[in-house]
Amino acid sequence: MTRISTTLLAAAMLSAAGLGAALHAPTAIAQTRTEAAPALQTQTFTIENMTCPTCPITVRLAMSGLDGVTSVTVDLDAQTATVVFDPALVSPDDLAEASTNAGYPAKIVGS
């Protein structure tokens, strides 16, 4: 029996046994994960009291320590922080509070 014939025979046997769908399961799982991916949100905050190069590090660590935060970019010159996060896990108010508790009061831009 040739290699192709053996493969086709195995596939036919799996299909006849009702296991053919199992061959396509990884694709179905991958599609489900893609569809269930969280909708991330980006929010910018004004940050007070940042006066030196280590201040942004403290703000970044405080905000990124919360569950659901994907990234935090802090700009010392502009006195801002931009955060990408999952709003199902953390809110903009939670992020502002984390920075404020670290000694750098944060306010949501536009509010």
N, C-alpha and C positions, 0 to 999 in steps of 0.2 A: 504494500500500500504506500502511496506517495505521501509526502509531508502535507500537502494541501488536502488530500483526501482524508487524512487522519484528523486534521483540524476541522474540516467540514463535518465529519462524522461526530466529533466531540461536540460541536455546536448544535448539531441536530439532536443529539442525545440530551443535552442540557435543555433545549427548547421543549422536547417531548416530555421531559420530567418537570416542566414548569419552572425551570431555573434560568431560562434565557433572559428574563428581566434583570437578574442579578448582574449580568454582564454590563448593563447600562446604568447600574446604581450610582457609580461615582459621578457620572454626568448629572444625574438628577440631584445628587447631594450638592455638587458645585453650584448648580443653578439656584438651589434653595438658599445657600449661603450668600450668594450675590444679591438675591432679592431681599434678604433679611439684613443687609448691611445698614448700619445706622446712618441717618442723615445728619452729617456734622454741621455745626454752626460756627461762624467766626464772629468774634466780638472784640472791639478795641476799647481800651480803658485809658483814662488819664491817670497817671501815677504821681503822687506828691512825695516830697522829701528825698528824691534820688539826687545825691550830690557827688557820688564818686563811682568809679568803675565797678566796684563790687556790689553796689546797690541793685543793679539789674539782675545780678545772679541770685540775690535773696528773693526778689520778686518772682523770678522764673521758677525757682525751687518751690516757693510757697504755692504758686498756682498749679504747677505741674504735678504736685503731690496729691491732687484731688483725682478721684476716679472719674474716668471719662474724658480727661484732657489728653489731646493728641499732640499739641505743640503750643509753646509759648515763646513769643519773640518780644523782647523788651528793647526799646530804643531810649537810651539815656538822654540824648540830645533833644528828642521830641517829648520826653517825659510820658511815653505811652507803652502799653503792652497790648499785643494782639494775640488772642487765644483761639485755637481751634479745638472744639470740644463736642461731646455727644450730649445734647440737651436732655436726653432721657436719664442721664446719670448725674449731671451737675448743671447748675443754673448760673447765669451771669452774676447774680447776687452772691452766690457761694464763692465765685472766683474773686469778686471785689472784696469780700470779707476775708478771704485767705491772705490777700496782699495787705489789707488793712491790719490784720492781726500780726503780720510780720513787721509792722512799723511803717508801711508805705500805703497810706490811704488811696484807694482806687475808686474811681467813678466811671460808670458806663458812659462812653461818648454818645452824645445825643440825648442824654436825660438830665 
